[in-house]
Amino acid sequence: MTRVLLDTHAFLWFITDDTRLTRRARATIVDAGDVLVSMASCWEIAIKASLGKLTLAGPLERVLTEQLAENSFALLHIALAHVTTVAGLPWHHRDPFDRLLAAQALDESLPIVSSDPIFRKYGVKRVW
């Protein structure tokens, strides 16, 4: 069973059928046995929506709940181990959400579906 972690934009582009999601990324998501969305991504989406930087197709809780269920995506909760891994990461990236996603991918041995090549600098396998 293939497991993958979605970067926030990959999740959003998948659920909105955005053409910026590459064919390879979409196929990876569709074919994966276990697709994970981090609680960090949910938090990032909430912040961007509250700042008016992101418009959702409905209330945040409904959109997230429905899309996770509809696509059979599982939530990856933030564990203490993920947080402590962040502390030891080099500062290749300043974005706190991406740093946490990198830590989760490392700790859980997950490739990440992301357009951001910075994940490779952390030793995370990136699918795009």
C-alpha positions in Angstrom: 0.0 0.0 0.0 1.4 3.4 -1.0 1.1 6.2 1.5 1.6 9.8 0.6 1.3 13.2 2.4 -0.3 16.1 0.6 1.1 19.6 0.7 -1.6 22.1 1.4 -1.7 23.4 -2.2 -1.8 19.8 -3.5 -4.8 19.1 -1.4 -6.6 22.3 -2.5 -5.8 21.8 -6.1 -6.9 18.2 -6.0 -10.3 19.0 -4.5 -10.9 21.9 -6.8 -9.6 20.1 -9.9 -7.1 22.8 -10.5 -5.0 22.4 -13.6 -1.9 23.5 -11.7 -1.8 20.0 -10.2 0.4 17.9 -12.5 -0.9 14.7 -14.1 1.8 12.8 -12.2 0.7 14.3 -8.9 -3.0 13.7 -9.6 -2.3 10.0 -10.6 -0.2 9.5 -7.4 -3.0 10.8 -5.3 -5.7 8.7 -7.1 -3.5 5.5 -7.0 -2.2 5.8 -3.5 -3.6 3.4 -1.0 -3.4 5.9 1.9 -3.5 9.7 1.3 -2.8 11.8 4.3 -3.6 15.4 4.9 -1.8 17.0 7.8 -3.7 18.9 10.5 -1.0 21.6 9.8 -2.6 21.9 6.3 -6.0 22.2 7.8 -4.7 24.9 10.2 -3.0 26.7 7.3 -6.2 26.6 5.2 -8.2 28.0 8.2 -5.7 30.9 8.6 -5.7 31.8 4.9 -9.5 31.6 4.7 -9.8 33.9 7.8 -7.4 36.4 6.3 -9.4 36.4 3.0 -6.4 34.9 1.1 -8.4 31.8 0.2 -12.1 31.4 -0.7 -13.7 28.0 0.0 -16.8 26.5 -1.5 -18.5 26.7 1.9 -17.8 26.9 5.6 -14.4 25.6 6.5 -15.5 22.7 8.7 -18.0 21.4 6.1 -15.5 21.7 3.2 -12.7 19.9 5.1 -15.0 17.2 6.5 -16.7 16.5 3.2 -13.5 16.5 1.1 -11.7 14.2 3.5 -14.6 11.8 3.4 -15.4 12.1 -0.3 -11.8 11.4 -1.3 -11.0 8.9 1.5 -8.2 11.0 2.8 -7.0 10.5 6.3 -5.9 13.2 8.8 -2.3 13.1 10.0 -2.4 14.5 13.5 0.5 16.5 14.8 2.5 14.4 17.3 5.1 15.6 19.8 7.7 13.7 17.7 6.9 15.8 14.7 7.3 19.0 16.7 10.6 18.0 18.1 11.8 17.0 14.6 11.0 20.5 13.4 13.5 21.9 16.1 16.3 19.9 14.5 15.6 20.8 10.9 18.0 23.1 9.1 16.5 26.5 8.0 16.0 25.7 4.3 12.5 27.0 4.6 11.0 29.7 6.8 7.3 28.7 6.4 6.3 27.0 9.7 3.6 24.8 8.0 6.1 23.5 5.4 8.7 22.8 8.1 6.1 20.8 10.0 5.1 18.9 6.8 8.7 18.1 6.2 9.1 16.8 9.8 6.0 14.7 9.4 7.1 13.3 6.1 10.5 12.4 7.6 9.1 10.9 10.8 6.4 8.9 9.0 8.7 7.9 6.0 6.2 9.5 3.6 6.7 11.0 0.2 5.1 14.4 -0.2 3.0 15.5 -3.1 4.1 19.1 -3.6 5.2 21.6 -6.2 7.8 23.0 -3.8 11.3 21.5 -4.4 12.6 22.7 -1.0 11.4 19.4 0.5 14.2 17.6 -1.2 16.7 19.6 0.8 15.3 18.0 3.9 15.7 14.5 2.4 12.0 14.1 1.8 10.9 12.4 -1.4 8.8 14.8 -3.5 6.3 13.7 -6.1 5.3 16.3 -8.7 
